[in-house]
Amino acid sequence: MGDSTWWTLAIAAVTGGTAVLASWVTSRGSTRAARIQAEIAARSQRAERLRESRRTAYLDLIEQTHRMGELYWEISATLRLSGSEARTATLGELHDREVAEYAKIRRCARVVELEGPPSAAAAALALQKATGPFYAAVRAELDGDTDRRGAFDAAYSPFWAALERFVDAARDAHQTD
């Protein structure tokens, strides 16, 4: 074998080795890029699912709060009626509905607490607690304590203010997601 053949073989081997090495480096880079792209897509999907889940939880709580408000207006109208057995019976039925609606608002607040963030969760729990004075006033009326009638009407402002604070916290949380 001549010198030139040996050099040709050596150059071919180096060229082939370089091609194999370049191919290996490229495939490693492509694999890494594909993995990074898949991770980014998965993170983006998780973030969007969380955003939608939070939005649904916030809207459910707002809707339930409005249902409670409508019920409170019915109770207010009943409280303004003069005392009678029919009024007491109606108030008892409304009180039962109030308890059932409270269970729903409590569930909605717990879902917001689960979904977060902490600022929205705290505002949701404060909103849930703002129903307490209404319940206490109706319970007192049913127990014969007519001195608490004004407490029911006085509970509206804090209740709606708690809703506004929740809406603000939910909006802020939703915009930062």
C-alpha positions in Angstrom: 0.0 0.0 0.0 1.3 3.3 -0.9 1.7 6.4 1.2 -1.1 8.2 -0.5 -3.5 5.4 0.0 -2.7 5.4 3.7 -3.3 9.2 3.9 -6.5 8.9 2.0 -7.8 6.2 4.4 -6.7 8.3 7.4 -8.5 11.4 6.0 -11.6 9.3 5.2 -11.6 7.9 8.8 -11.2 11.3 10.4 -13.9 12.7 8.1 -16.2 9.8 8.9 -15.5 10.1 12.6 -16.2 13.8 12.5 -19.5 13.2 10.7 -20.6 10.6 13.3 -19.6 12.9 16.1 -21.4 15.9 14.5 -24.5 13.7 14.0 -24.4 12.5 17.6 -24.0 16.1 18.9 -26.9 17.3 16.7 -29.2 14.5 17.8 -28.4 15.2 21.4 -29.2 18.8 20.9 -32.4 18.1 19.1 -33.5 15.6 21.8 -32.8 18.2 24.5 -34.6 20.9 22.6 -37.6 18.6 22.1 -37.7 17.7 25.8 -37.5 21.4 26.8 -40.3 22.3 24.3 -42.5 19.4 25.7 -41.8 20.6 29.3 -42.8 24.2 28.4 -46.0 23.0 26.7 -46.9 20.9 29.7 -46.3 23.8 32.1 -48.4 26.1 29.9 -51.2 23.6 29.8 -51.1 23.2 33.6 -51.1 26.9 34.1 -54.1 27.3 31.8 -56.0 24.6 33.5 -55.3 26.2 36.9 -56.4 29.6 35.6 -59.7 28.1 34.3 -60.3 26.2 37.4 -59.8 29.3 39.6 -62.0 31.3 37.3 -64.8 28.8 37.6 -64.4 28.7 41.4 -64.5 32.5 41.6 -67.6 32.7 39.4 -69.4 30.0 41.3 -68.9 31.8 44.6 -70.0 35.1 43.1 -73.2 33.4 41.7 -73.9 31.7 45.0 -73.4 35.0 46.9 -76.0 36.6 44.7 -78.4 33.8 45.4 -77.9 34.4 49.1 -78.6 38.1 48.6 -81.9 37.3 46.9 -82.8 35.0 49.7 -81.9 37.7 52.2 -84.2 40.2 50.4 -87.1 37.7 50.7 -86.3 37.3 54.4 -86.2 41.1 54.9 -89.7 41.4 53.3 -91.0 38.7 55.6 -89.5 40.4 58.7 -91.3 43.6 57.8 -94.7 41.8 58.0 -96.6 42.0 61.3 -96.3 39.0 63.5 -98.6 36.0 62.8 -98.4 32.2 62.5 -98.1 32.5 58.7 -95.2 34.9 59.0 -93.4 32.6 61.5 -94.0 29.6 59.3 -92.7 31.5 56.2 -89.7 32.7 58.2 -89.0 29.1 59.3 -89.1 27.9 55.6 -86.8 30.8 54.6 -84.5 29.9 57.4 -84.3 26.3 56.2 -83.5 27.6 52.7 -80.9 29.9 54.2 -79.1 27.0 55.9 -79.2 25.0 52.6 -77.8 28.0 50.6 -75.2 28.6 53.3 -73.9 25.0 52.7 -73.5 25.9 49.0 -71.7 29.1 49.7 -69.5 27.3 52.2 -68.6 24.7 49.6 -67.8 27.4 47.0 -65.6 29.2 49.5 -63.7 26.0 50.2 -63.1 25.4 46.5 -61.7 28.9 46.2 -59.6 28.2 49.3 -58.3 25.0 47.6 -57.6 26.7 44.2 -56.0 29.7 45.8 -54.1 32.0 45.8 -54.1 32.9 49.5 -55.5 36.4 49.0 -58.6 35.1 47.1 -59.0 32.3 49.6 -59.0 34.8 52.6 -61.5 37.0 50.8 -63.7 34.0 50.1 -63.7 32.9 53.7 -64.4 36.5 54.9 -67.4 36.5 52.5 -68.6 33.2 53.8 -68.4 34.6 57.4 -70.3 37.7 56.4 -73.4 35.6 56.2 -73.3 35.0 60.0 -75.1 38.1 61.1 -78.1 37.3 58.8 -78.3 33.8 60.3 -78.1 35.1 63.9 -80.8 37.7 63.3 -83.2 35.2 61.7 -82.5 32.6 64.4 -83.2 35.3 67.1 -86.4 36.3 65.4 -87.6 32.7 65.3 -86.7 32.4 69.0 -88.9 35.4 69.8 -86.2 38.1 70.1 -87.7 40.9 68.1 -84.9 43.4 69.2 -82.6 41.9 66.5 -84.7 42.9 63.4 -82.4 45.9 62.7 -79.3 43.6 62.9 -80.6 41.8 59.8 -80.8 45.0 57.7 -77.5 46.2 59.1 -75.8 43.1 57.8 -76.3 44.0 54.1 -73.5 46.6 53.9 -70.8 44.3 55.3 -72.0 41.4 53.2 -71.9 43.3 49.9 -68.6 44.9 50.9 -67.2 41.4 51.5 -68.3 40.4 48.1 -66.6 43.5 46.5 -63.4 42.6 48.4 -63.6 39.1 47.1 -64.2 40.2 43.5 -61.2 42.6 43.8 -59.0 39.8 45.2 -60.2 37.3 42.5 -59.6 39.9 39.7 -56.1 40.6 41.0 -55.3 36.9 41.3 -56.8 36.2 37.8 -54.7 39.0 36.2 -51.5 37.8 37.7 -51.9 34.2 36.6 
